[in-house]
Amino acid sequence: MDSEKNEDRFKVKVTKTTLIQARGTLVWEENGVLHRDACHLPKLNLWRDLFPPELEQKLLGAEAGEKIEMTFPAGNLIPDHDPAKIFKVYSGQFDFNEEDPFIEPKLGLFYRLGCLTGMSGVFRSDLRPFRIIDQDANQIWIDCNPPLAGRDLMLELDLETISASQQERGGQCIDLASKLSEGGPGMQAGLNGLKTEFNSGKSYFREDEDNDLNFYQKPRLLPHLDIGARAELEGLYARLLTKSNRILDLMSSWQSHLPQNLETSTVVGLGMNREELRLNPKLDQNLVHDLNQDPELPFEDQTFDTVLCSLSIEYLLEPVKMLEEARRILVPGGLLLISFSNRWFPPKVIRIWTELQEFERTGMVLQWLKEASGFHTLETFSLRELPRPEDDRYRKLSPFSDPIYAVWAYKA
């Protein structure tokens, strides 16, 4: 009987009154980097919500399991870039949190409009982003266009479930394009080929500058992602990793997030706590090595097919050096895969990581990869707003699961 109900669920087609659970993804490219930014959409309705007309026509009659794809030239889904939204301000108009005196305006970075004084119609609580696109000793030019403005976009809508319902007469109206583009997609792009000023004299300061081995002396057997986010990260790894990989799990701990059925020849974990590494069931070998004391990896050239760095790159004092080392020990065509979220150990995270918008961190990792050189086919992925599990300890803080961000490339 249950199987019959399950089959009926898949027979429901999209109408004006059905409710759709889907995953929406914006796919776009800049300077040879492919970006895929996905968002969970739990309750879409064609009567109530706003869709591009052509997309709405494609949706009518669709069934669960289908993927709807549409391409939109610049200006057709997200407003086109408007030169009238570029303004000149002065350094004295920036009013950052007095408790954080190290923050300063930097070329290529994003800030919220609320940090500016003397702007007509702008209040302290204004979270709309702007980007610094030029500056001199006293004047700063800011771009208030949406981060994805002026880009060609592909929209993918993966239909997960479709539920029959009475016609929706209430609830918040969702503008699909705005929903998929809000929260920062596009911030990971560079500024017209210029190098973003991520680094300053204080970018790599940390709250705790003591030896890292002291901090990691005791094992911390806590998951670094909730169960839903872990499953998504494992799914990403399953799509990108191939069979019989020789894998190095950099900055490893008691979890490696590798898929259960992944066939590997060797998985080596390099981390900071021997007990955590010993408890990791995915590792065939392990060793303790402090990359902040010695960024040189203790392996021969071309030893591994894949190098993973999961949920840890934000602790590195010399990330470019580590990426150069990863390139050295990879075989030609080998995969370097970096993933992270928005959780970390506050005493050991580098300062610049905490100052950036979430999508800007992806941009910084991309810039580190480019500085390391010797990689091709760079791609990024993000996933946000999955529902947080009911029994998760952080559900009271946020209804959403931990977001996933990933950057990967292949050795030339």
N, C-alpha and C positions, 0 to 999 in steps of 0.2 A: 504493500500500500504506500509506504514511504517513497519507494522508487517511482511510483506513478505520480505522486505529488511533485517529486523532483523533476520528472520529465515535463509536467505541466508548467512548471516554472520557466523552463527554457522555451516553451511554446508561446508565452506571452510576448506580443509584439509592441513596439513603441507606438503609442497614440498620444493625443493631446492630454490625456488624463493619467497615463501611467507614470510611475515613479521609477527613475533610473539611478542605479548605483554604477559609477564608472570611474575610470582613471583617465584624466586628461593630461596630455603631454604636449608641450611646445618644443618643436625641434627647429634649431637654427644654427647658423654657421658664421664664424668670423675669423678671418686670417688663418684659415685652414683648420680651425678647431671646431669639432661638431659638438653641440650641446643638446641635451635632452632633459627638460625640466618638467617633472610630473607632479600631479596633485590629486589626492583622493577626493572624489565628488560623491557624497553619500545619498543625495536626494534631489536629483534634477527633475524638472517638470516642464514640458513644452508650453503649457498654458501660462504658467506663472513666470518662468525665467526667460532671460534674454539670450537668444542665439543668433548668429549670423543666418540670414534667411536661407542661403544655400545649404548650410549645415542642417537646419531644421528639416528641410525637404529630404535630405539623405537619412535622417534619423527615423522618420515616419515609416513604420513597417519593419524596422530592424529588430533583431532578436538578440538575446543574451549570448555572449561569446563572440559577437561580431566586432570588428574594428572599423571605425569610420575615419577616413583620412581626407584632409583638404589642405591645399596650399593657399597662402594669402600673400600677395605682393605687399611690400612696405606700405603702410598707411591703410590697409584694408581690414585688418583685425585690431591692431593697436594703432592709436593716432600716429600720424607721420611726424617726423622730427620738425619742430617749429622754431625757426631762428628767433622769433619774438620771445621765446622762453629762456633766452640767454641774457643774463644780467651782469652788471659790474657792481661789486660791493667792495668794502674796505676791510682790512685786517681787523680793525677795531670793532667791527660789527659782530665778530664771532664771540659768543658767550658760552663757553663750555662749562661743565660742572667744575666748580671751584675746588672740589675735593680731588680732582684729577688734572693737575696742572701740566702734565706732559703732553696732553692731546693738543695738536696744532694742525692748521689747515695744510694739506699736502696735495700736490698735483695728482689727479687721477682718482682720488678717493671720494667716497660718497658720505654725505652728512644729511641730517634732517633739517628742514627749514626752521624748526623751532629754535635752533642754536644761533640764529641770526637776529640781531636787533635792528630796528629802523626799517623793516620791510613792511610795506602797506598790506594789511589783511593777513599778516602772519603772526601767530601766537606761539607762546612757548611750547604748547602741547602739539604743535603741527609736526607730524611724522613724515610728511612727504619728502622724498629724497631729492637731493641735487648733487651734482658732481663738479668738482673743481677742474676746469679745462685749461686754465692759463692763469698765471700770476706774476707779479713783479714785487718790488719791495713793499708797496703799499696797497696795490689794487689786485683784486681777485675776480676772475670771470667764472661764473657758475652757470651750469646747464640744468634747468629744471624740467626737462623733458623726461618722460618715463624711460627707464633703462633700456627697454626693447624698442623704443621709437625708431623708425626708419629702417627696420630689419624685415627681410622676407622671412615668413614663418610657415611651418607646417604644423597643423593641429591634428593630433591623434586622439581619438576617443574610444577607449576600450570598454565595451559594455559588459559589466560583470553580472548584474541582475536587473530584471525588469519586473515590477510588481503592478498588478491591476489595482486601481483605487478609484474612489469617487473623485470627481473633479476637484482639484485643489483650489480652495478659496482663501487660503491664508498662508502664513509663512513669509520669510524674507525672500524678496526677489533677488536672484543671482544673475549678474551679468557675466556670462561664461568667460568672455575675453578678459575682463577685469580680474575675475577670480584666478585665472591661470597665470596672469602676469603680475599679480600683487605679491608683495613679500620679498622681492629682490631679483627674480630672474632677469638676466641681462647685466647685472652688476659684475659678473665674472669676466666680462669682455674688457680688453685693453682699450686705452684711449688713443685711437687713431695711430696705432703702432708705436706710441710713446711708452716708455718704461714708467710704470706707476711707482710713486714714492712710498713704497711699503717700509723701507728701511730708514731708520734715523739712529742717532746715537743711543736711544733708549728702547728700540724696538724689541731687543732680545733680553731685556731685563726680566727677572722673575722675582716673585715674592720671596721665594726661598732659594738663595744662591749657594746653599750648602751642597756638599757632595751628593749626587743623586743616589748613589748606592746606600746612603744612610736612610733616605726617604723611602726607598723600596725594599728595605731590609726585611720588613714583615710582609707576608703575603696578604693581598687584598682580593678575596674570592667573591667579589661582587660583579654582576654583569654590567657591562658598560653601555648596553642598549636594552630596551625592553624587548619582550619576546617577539612582538610583531616586527619591529625594526630588524632584529636579528634574522628573522626568516627572510626578509626582503634582501638583506645584505648577502645571505647565503645564496639566494636566488640569483643575484647579480654575479656572484663568483661562479656559480654553476654555468651561467651563460658565457662567461669570458674565459674560464680555464678549460684546458683540454686534458685528455687522458694521459696517464703516464708522465705527469709533470714532476720535475725536480723543483720543489718549491722551497723558497726561503721566506719564513714568516718573521719579518723584522719587528722589533719592539713587541714581541709576543708575550702572552701571559697564559692563563689557564684556559682561555677560549681562543680558537682560531677562526671561527665563523666559516670554515670550509664545509661544503655540502656533504651530507652523510654518505652518498653513493659515489663521490668523486674518486676515480681511480688514479692513484699517484704512485710513483716509484720511491720517492723520498720526500719527507717534509721535515725541514730543519727549523727549529725555533730559536731565535736570538732575543733574549730579554734581560730583565734586571733582577728577577727573583727566581732562584732555583726551584723553590717549592712550587710556585705557580707553574713553571715550565714542566716540572715532573708530573703534575696533575692534568696536564693537557693531553687528552687521548688521541689527538690528531698528529702529535709530533713523534717522529721516529728518532730524532736526535735533538739535543738542545744544548745551549751554552749561554752563560752569563757574560754580557759584554756591554759596557757603558759607551754609547755612541757620542755622548757629550764630552767624555774624557778622551775618546779615541774614535773619530768618525771613520777610520779605515776598517773595512770589513775583513775578517780573518779567513778569506776564501780565495782560491785561485781564480784567474780570469775564466769567464764562460763556464761557470760551475752550475748555474741554475737556468731553468726555462721560465720561471716566474718568480718575481719578488713582490711580496705583499707588505704593505704597511697599513695596518688597520687601527684606526681610532687613536693614533699616537703621534702623528707628525707634528702636532702643535707643541711638543715638548723639546724639539730639536733646536740646539743653538747654532748648528751649521747644517741646515737642511740641504743646501745646494751641494755641499761636499758629500753628504750621504747619498744623494741622488746620482752623483757622478760615480760613486762606488757601486751603487746598484747597477748602473749601466755597465761598469767594468765586469761584474761577475755574471751578467746575463749573456746567454748565447745570442747571436744575431737573430732578430725577430722575436726575442723573448719579451714577455709582458711585465711591465711595472704597473702595479695597481695600488692606488692610495685611496683610503676611505676615511671619513670622519663624520662626526655629528656635532651637536652643540653642548656636549658635556665634557668636562675635563677635571683634573685635579688642580684646583686654583693655585697652590703654592708653586707648581712646577711648569705651568703653561707660560709661553713667552708673551710678553706684554702686547705686542701688535695683534696677536690673535684675538685678544679680548676686546680690542678697540674697533675691530672691523665688523661690518655687516656680515651676516652668514654667507651670502653668495660671494662677497668680496674675498672670503677665505679661499674659495675655489679659484678665484683669479690670482691670488698670491701663489698658490700651489702650482698653477700653470706657469706663472712667471719663473718660479724656482726651476721647474722642468726645462724651460727654455734656456735659462742660464746654465743649467747642467749640460745642455746640448746633447746631440747624438740620439735623439728620439724622434719618431715620426708617428703619424696617425693619432694625434692627441684627441681625446674625447672626455666629456664630463657628463655626469648624471646627477640628478637630484630627485628626491621624493619627499613630499611633506603632507601633513594633515591626515595621515592614517589614524583611525581611532585608537586611543590608548587602551590596552586591556583593562577590564573591569577591576582585576585584582592587583594592578600595578601600584607600587608604593607611591608613585608620583602623580597618580591620576587626579588628586585634589589640586595639584599645581597646574596641570594642563590636561584637557581632554584629548590632546593629540599625542600620537606616538612620537618617538624620537625621530627627527628628520635624518635622512641619509644623503650624504654628498660623496661623490667619487670622481677621481681623475685617473686616467690611465693612458699609457702610450707604449710603443714598441721600440725596441732597440734597432737602430739603423744597421 
